[in-house]
Amino acid sequence: MVVPQELEVVVKEALLKMKKQIAIVLLICQAWCGFGQTSLEDLLKRHNSHDVPYISVEELAMPKTEVVILDARSLEEYTVSHLKDAIHIGYETFKLDRLQQQISDTNKAIVVYCSLGIRSETIADKLKKAGYSNVRNLYGGIFEWKNKGFDIYNSINKKTDSVHVFSKTWSKWLLNGIKVYE
C-alpha cells in the first residue's frame, strides 16, 4: 500500500516529467511553425534557401544605374502599396513567358520584392534558372523598405503610409506604417 506522503512524491515527479514533455512539444511546434523567430534574419534563414543574393533597402534606395523592380505580391497587395515604378508580376499569377517579353535583356539588373523577401526569392530563383544573371532579392521586402522610412505608393501613384500586410501573422514585421489586411 502506498503511503500518502509517497503518493505525493510520485505525483510531483509525474507532473514534473509531464511539464518537461509539454515544454519540449511546444518548442518543437514553435520551431516547426516558424513562430519562434526573434529577428527578420532568423525568419529569412528559416524560409529561404539563399540561392538569390539579397540587396538591402539602403542599397536599392541609392541613386544608381537603371534597375527593374518587380513586385511578387498579389494584385490586392500591390494596389494598396508598392515601391515607385515597380512592375507587378504576382506570385501565384506569375508567368515567366510574359516577363521574358517585357524584359528580354537577361543581363538587366532586376530586384524582386514581396512583403518580407520569401515569395520574392522563389520568383527571383525562377528568373535565375531562366537565364537572368543579375537578379537580387530585396532583404525584408516592402516591410523593411517602409520600416526604414522610404516612400511607397498606392494604386494612383500617390505616396501612402498604408501597407498590405498579407496576414495578421506576418503583420508583426511591419513596424512603420498603417497595416491593411484586405
Buried (B, 14 or more C-beta within 10 A) or exposed (E): EEEEEEEEEEEEEEEEEEEEEEEEEEEEEEEEEEEBBEEBEEBBEEBBEEEBEBBBBEEBBEEEEEBBBBBBBBEEBBBBBBBEEBBBBBBEEBEBEEBBEEBEEBEBBBBBBBBBBBBBBBBBBBBBEEEBEBBBBBBBBBBBBBBBEBEBBBEEEEEBEBBBBBEEEBBEBBEBBEEBEE
